[in-house]
């Protein structure tokens, strides 16, 4: 059964997902491009935040429910705007090697469209940051070409303005955080009331309202990432590149920011292409349209759907106190490859599916404290030798 | 955030700038202007009311040093704030004129900070100017010289010196070494041309034509015990000549009233005498050095006081204003150029550029001392450097990655381009000097005036050149260089 966005919001409120519903409401109002509606959504968000701070969840839910019903069809206006999936960046066989050192990023081709998230995964030192910096135009390519398709005549400065890059180590901000946001918005050409509105929206949207008047030293590294994200988003980039954005976040914050990125990429008013690198494979896989695995400088692109069609390998990782012999016995003679990385066992087989694998493990009385089917996950590549 | 030093209107203006004009807001010019206004008011008030006797030696150097330190601290603080919000490095959609605006705002901010240093001397000069009029000084000096001569009439040397000059045109013209000589002494006899005689008659205290070719010139002893110390240049009152003093005193001598004169002199002395003079120098007289009437009348203290008054009063007159202006201008301009470069380049490129410029200068001056570059005035080598920097910086437009050498060349070209017209003019005049060394004085003075005018034109031209290149060349070059990918 498909819901329209208003019904979806009401469902979320009904199930107590107030923060999610609030963010979604802000996004929907933003997509309408109606400044009055956006102001209204910001005001609702502020009151809601106060209710939640006061621990009055019931009042918060009531408020949200009422306001969503009241706004009703107005927030559906943006739904008529078609989703934009135009090509933003085409990287053709890009290569990079440094004058000093042996590292080489080998030929990788990639395209990024609006509304799309590309996750780049790989172990440390394999070239994720190098690749991202190449895509952002920060590093000169040793081979191949980059084509920013929406900027046919642009100079390098315009490209650097168009492609926002958030490094893993975010440079320190000085002064009041909110001033920095106003400054960035002003630089992006948002003046006067428009500037005020854009910053207020971004603060509420990313849950930064409480911290707006603080300084860099007064916020955690997770919030620093969020503020940096707010800053670059105010500059209205076409392509957003993030290097390890989840590195400093707890698991809840990771989920929130990934969901936010997902929603922002698919914004009807200002859709973006997003490329992000991370070690948090499972989390990224949930939101990414495509994954690029980089190993020793060479990349392979996985499209989850394509792989589902072409591969019938069952891969699972388990955590157990059972010995290797017990596991082999539980498999009842089936051809299963077993890898142990010190914490988890990875089981690979073509002779059974995931359900059968679980059945045999349970039948063999294997005590399991953790199980995950990674048959369609990029993570399986990490286990292969 | 509450900023207690900034009033509500300034905070409103600050917010308006933040929301509408990021370049203006980040330059912090409005805050610097406010702080300098307040500081100027406080300092002006303080220096206007603080006890400060214009007759004493100037003590302005102490507050000037203190304010220089404060200005440097202020500059550092401003720099810290300035570099927090760097418009350029945020890749915002800025236009060509943003460079001009940004530079002028940096220049104005630094200029305002530098102005602080000049407040003490400016106020000191103002106070001396208000306390003593130029006409008043010259009149009082004339009167004091008269009174000194009158009071000490009996002790004065009254014999006039005499000089006999014989007109002998042919002898002088034949024997003289250059065209400006109109007199010669041969075996204790003085000969002169008719032009020399005319000049003497113009300035002599007394002259007598003994016969057709012999003149006797007399000169009164010097009775100008106190000099107006330059006040005469700014006054319509003419200081007395020694001859005028002599005749005035001589005529008044018979009906003198010593008591009244003494009282009047005491009044003028207390008006002008440096009160610290004795404490500073004392009047030590040994056995062989008797105390003179000048000592008794404290003439040295009065002269010292007058020197102090006039040096304060005319400290900000005429050419001195230009000197102060140039100190302010070049200090502000130099710092503004460096700050601007620092904001538009990477720290590494900036500091290596400074080092490169230092080494280049040391080597060039070393070679200049050996005469290696001593062609047309020697400075042509610096002009060549600037042109080479310009040439190298042009290559940025062809580069595929951000090149350190090109960045340094661009920075050096930016810093030096203002000085290009001045260097060309200076080099030209320097090379011409060797041929014009023996010109006569009138021509030399005219040439000096012409040089001054040309230098002023070059200073203005240099600024215009910089302002022209900022939006047209430097904007494009810096923009491209900074956006180029790293190798």
Interface residues (C-beta under 8 A of the other chain):
Chain A: X99 X137 X138 X139 X140 X141 X155 X156 X157 X158 X159 X160 X161 X174 X175 X176 X179 X180 X182 X183 X184 X186 X187 X188 X189 X191 X192 X195 X196 X213 X235
Chain B: X1 X18 X19 X20 X21 X22 X25 X26 X84 X85 X87 X90 X91 X92 X93 X94 X400 X401 X479 X480 X482 X483 X484 X485 X486 X487
